[in-house]
């Protein structure tokens, strides 16, 4: 009986923590929750904390708790492709800030200045190997020459920055040698960058006022490559968002046998439909990521990320993602107090559906 009660309390604790991670992050408790979940083998809490860090990296990097992230955790995060950040340059600056905070700790423990510099150098090289310099623009790579960290450790950085410049210049033969291992391939893999060149914000205002089966349509363009020599390759996209279900009306189909009646069909699903308006190339394989914003504990944040790889061709120009958000959780009826308790709506009146669509080519 005692063990069953403890199991019940444990489940309640896990559920509570998973729902309140944004609140914990804003009160500098995120790292202690990570430590607790590791010690207690609460995998769900640990994964939820880690996802929150990855998907809200810039906000986490501006909290006092940021300095408490240990080296192994930090490296594990930097190895991931689904870090949500404006661009790689912003991530680099966040990493520099973390390194500076670690140097303060090193100064408190090392007996001499030479020991401090050596330990700091090893830490810089250990961490910065996971920054993807080819994903920075040539202008950003040039600006890095003014960075104190680069100037102090130029022997380590010069080769990595050179790989970035070769990538942008189209020296394919020279950069292929770096793709022979996983770490090398990651250098040329974009993360979930929210810059205008590869993403678009999709927002629906006054959510509770829109009718059932409403369609919101968005048009935007994205670059097909991060490389400067391919900057002219741009594709245009059409997005249809169905937040309150999909209604296929009754219609008549004319076939060689005669006229065929197609009955109506209603799908209780939140659908995102992405159409490639005009293929810039004969075919194109991309990873489509949808960042879903939510509000928990008064904190707006990226709550979920949905990803799908699709091969667009002249015969297949449309990709659908169904059940983007649980239909019943998004379309929650009003409570007795007249409030909407779905976590998927943001804004001052909790009536705004906010998504960010990120499109990355797969080469």
N, C-alpha and C positions, 0 to 999 in steps of 0.2 A: 504494500500500500504506500509506503514512504517513497519508494522509487517512482511509482506512478505519479505521485503528487509532484515530485521534483521534475519529472519529465514535463508535466503540465505547466509548471512555473517556467521551465526553460523555454517552452514553446511561446508562452506569453511574452517572455523577455525578448526573444528573437523577433517576434512580430512587432513589439513596441520599438525596438531599436531600428529595425529596417524602415519603419515609418517616420522616424525622427532623426535620421542621419543629417538632413540639411540643417536642422536646429542645432545638432551637436557640432557641426562644422562651423556655424556662425558663433558658437560659444567656446571655441578652441578645445573641443573634446574629441575631435575626430581621430586623432592618433591614439589616444587612450582607449577608444572604442575598438580600434584595430588591434591593439595589444590584447585587450580583453577577449575579443572574438578568436584570436589565435590561441590564447591560453586555454579557452574553454571549448575549442574545436567547433565554434559556431561558423561553419563554412558560409552559410547564407548571409550572415551579418558581414563577414569579411568581404565576400564578393560584392555586396551592396555598397559597402564603404569604398572599395577599390573602384567600382564603377562611378560612384559619385566624384571621386578624385579625377578620374580620366575625363569624364564628361563635363566637368566644371573646373578644369585645371586652373584657369586664370583667377577665378575667385578664391580658390583654395590657396593659391600662391600668395594672396594678399592678406592671409590671416596669420596671426602670431604663431599658430600651431604648426605652420609650414616648416619651421626650423627643426621640429621634432621628428620629421620623417627620416627614418634610418636609411643607410646607404642601399641595403638590399631591396627595400621597398621602393626606393626612388628609382633604382635601375630597372626593376620589374615594370614600373609604370612607363618609363621612357622607351622600353622595348616594344610597347604596344602600338598598333596602327590606329586604334580608335580613340586616341587622345583628341578631344575637341579643343581647338585653339585657333586663334585668328590666322596665324601662319607660323612657319618654323622659326622665324626671327623672334616672334613674341615668346615662343617656347624657350629659345636660347636665352633670352633675357630673364625668364623665370628661373632657369637653371643657374644662371650667374648669381641671382639673388640667393638661391639656396646654398650655393658654394660659399658666398660671403658670410652667410650665417654660420656655416660649418667652420669657417676659418676662425671665427670668434671663439668657438668651443675648443678648437685646436690650440689657440693661444693660451687658453686657461689650463691646458694639461701638459703641453710640451715644455721642456726645461730651457731650450735655447732657440734663438731665432733661426738658426740653420735647420734644426729639427722641424720647426714649424713650416718653413718653406718646402722642405722635402716631403713632409706628409701632405701638405696642401697640393703640391705638384702631382703626387700620385693620385690624389682624390680627383683633381681636375681631369687627368687623363682617363681615369676609370669611368667618370660620368660623361664627359664630352664625346666619347666615342659613339654614343647613342644619338647625338644630334645629327640630323639629316641635312648636311650642308648643300647637297644638290637641290634640295627643295626650296632653298632661298634664291631670290633673284640675283642677277649679277650686281645690281646696285647695292643690295643688302650685303653681299659678300665683300664688296669694296668697303662699305661702311664698317664692317667688322674689324678692319685693320686699325681702327681707332679704339677698339675695345681693349681696356687694360688687361683682361684675361688673355686675349690673343697676343698682345704685345709681350706679356711676361712669359708665355709658353709657346712662342711662335714655331719652335722646332716641331712641336707636336701637331699644330694646327695647319701648317703650310701645305702639307700633302693632302689633307682632307678638304681644304678650301680649293685646292687645285683640281680635285675630282669634280667638285661642283662646277667650276668654270669649264672643264672639258665637257661635262654633261650639257651645259647651256650652249656650247659652241658646236655640238653635234659630232664630237669625236667618238663615234660609237665603238670603234675597234679598241680605243684606249680605255674605255670605261667597262667594256665587257669582262675584262679580267677580274673586276671587283664583284661580279655577279656569281662567282663560283661558290660562295658560301652564304648562309642565311643572313649574317650580319651585313655582308656587302649588298645583298639584294634589298635589304630594308632601307639602305641609303637612298634608293630611287623609288621608294614607295610612299605616296602621299598619306598623310594622316587625315583626320576630319577637319580640314581647314574651312573656316567660316568667312574667308575673304570673298569679295564680290566676284573674283575671277572663277570661282568653282562652287558657289553656293547661292541660295536665295531664301529669304525669309518669307514664309507663307502665313498670313494672319487673317483670321475671320473675326470681325467685330460683332458685337451684339448677338452672340451665339444663340441665346434663348429666343430671339425674335425671328430667326430664319426658319422657313417652312421645312417640313419633312421632304426628303429626297432632293434637297437643294444642292446645286453644283456651284462651287467657286472655281474660277479659272484664272490661272496665272501664266505669264509668259516671261522667260528669262533666257540668258545665254551663258555658256561656260566654255572655258578653254579645254582643249582636248589633250594638252600636255603642259607640264610644268617647265619644260625646256624653252629657253629664250628663242632658239632657232626655229621652234615650231609655234611661236606665239600667234601666228596668223591663223592657226587652226581653231576655229570657234564654232560651236554648235548651238542651235536654238532649240529650246524645249517648250512644250506646252504641258501644263499640269492641270488636271481636273481633280478636285478634292470633293468627296462625297461624305460629309461628316454625319449625316442623318439617314443613311441607308441609300440603296440604289433601286430605282423603279424602272423596269423595262415595260413600257406600255404595250398593250395588245397591238399587233400589226399584221399585215397580210404580205406574204412572200410569194412573188410570182416565179414559178418554176415551170419547166417544160410540160409537167403533167397538168398544170392549171394553177389555181390560186390556193395557197396554203395559209391557214390561219395560225398565227403564233400567239399563244395566250400570254397575258401579262405575267410578270414575275417580280417579286419584291425580295430584296436581299437585305437582311438586318446586319449590315457590316459598315465599317468605316473604311472607305476605299480611297487610295491615291492612285491615279492613272497618269503615267508619264508617257508623252508622245514625242518622238524625235521628229521635228518638223521637216528637217532637210538634212540628210546624211552628208557630212563633209567628206567622208570616206566611204568606200564600198560597204564596209561593215565595221562595227565598233562594239567592243566589249567594255562595259563600265560597271563600277560598283556604285550603287545608289544607296545613300544613307539618309535616313530621316531622323532628325533630332526632335524629340517630342518634349516640349516644355511643360512644367507643372508647378503647382504651388503647394508646398508642404511646410507646416510650421511658420507660415508667413514668409517663406523664402522661395523666390522664383528661381528655377534651375532646370537644367536638362535632366529630365527624369528617366527617359528611356531612349534607346537608339535602335532603330530597325534597319537592317542592311539586306540588300539583295543584289546579286550579280546578274546582269542581263546582257545578251548578245543581240544588239540591234542590227537589222539588215533591211534591205529594201522591201522584203516580204513581211518583216516583223518589226514594226516601228512603235509598238505600244507595249508597255509593261504595266501590270497592275499589282498593287499590294493590297490585299484584303485583310481585314481585322487589324488594321494599323494601330488602332486603339480599341480596347474592349468596348463594344457597342453600348452595352447597358451601363458601363461605368462612366462613359462620356455623356450619354443622354439620360442622366439621372433626373427624375422628377423633383419638383420643389419639396422641401421638407415642410413641416408644420409652421416653422418660423419664416418660411418664404425664402430660405437660403438654398444655394446649390452646393452640395458637398463633394462634387467630383473634383479630384485633384488635377485634372487635365485642363482646367481653365485658369487663366492668369489675368492680370490687369487689376486696376483698382476696384472694379465692380465684379470681378470673377466671371466675366462673360466674354473672354477673348481666347480663342484657340490659336496657339502659336506653334509653328513648326519651322524647322530649317532643313532645307533639302541640299545635300552635298553630293556632287557627282564627280567621281574620280575615274579616269581612264585606266584600264588594265592592259599593260603591254607585256 
